[in-house]
Amino acid sequence: MSALVQAALADALQRRAIDSWLGNLPAPRGGVSHAAVLDAIDAARSELGDSADG
């Protein structure tokens, strides 16, 4: 089997695994505000030592 075919099969299997994993997650409870998402992104950037200024 060529490397190209092997890579395509591996990609397809990975997508199926991810789709299956996502399908098994519980339904989200409640909503998350835009401000909470931005706060989480800012916290992650701080933790990684990255700034919003680039």
HUDATA-V432512 format. One record per residue. N is the residue number from 0. PSI is psi in whole degrees, 0 to 359 (999 if undefined). NEAR is the number of other ideal C-beta (glycine too) atoms within 8 Angstrom. Layout:
n->N psi->PSI near->NEAR
n->N psi->PSI near->NEAR
This chain:
n->0 psi->134 near->4
n->1 psi->159 near->5
n->2 psi->324 near->5
n->3 psi->316 near->6
n->4 psi->319 near->8
n->5 psi->317 near->9
n->6 psi->319 near->8
n->7 psi->317 near->8
n->8 psi->317 near->9
n->9 psi->318 near->8
n->10 psi->316 near->8
n->11 psi->317 near->8
n->12 psi->321 near->8
n->13 psi->317 near->8
n->14 psi->319 near->8
n->15 psi->321 near->8
n->16 psi->318 near->8
n->17 psi->316 near->8
n->18 psi->319 near->8
n->19 psi->316 near->8
n->20 psi->313 near->8
n->21 psi->322 near->7
n->22 psi->337 near->6
n->23 psi->356 near->5
n->24 psi->147 near->6
n->25 psi->156 near->4
n->26 psi->143 near->4
n->27 psi->145 near->4
n->28 psi->122 near->4
n->29 psi->183 near->4
n->30 psi->165 near->3
n->31 psi->130 near->5
n->32 psi->157 near->6
n->33 psi->319 near->5
n->34 psi->321 near->6
n->35 psi->322 near->8
n->36 psi->315 near->9
n->37 psi->321 near->8
n->38 psi->318 near->8
n->39 psi->319 near->8
n->40 psi->316 near->8
n->41 psi->320 near->9
n->42 psi->319 near->8
n->43 psi->319 near->8
n->44 psi->318 near->10
n->45 psi->317 near->8
n->46 psi->326 near->6
n->47 psi->355 near->6
n->48 psi->23 near->4
n->49 psi->147 near->5
n->50 psi->157 near->5
n->51 psi->341 near->5
n->52 psi->349 near->3
n->53 psi->999 near->3
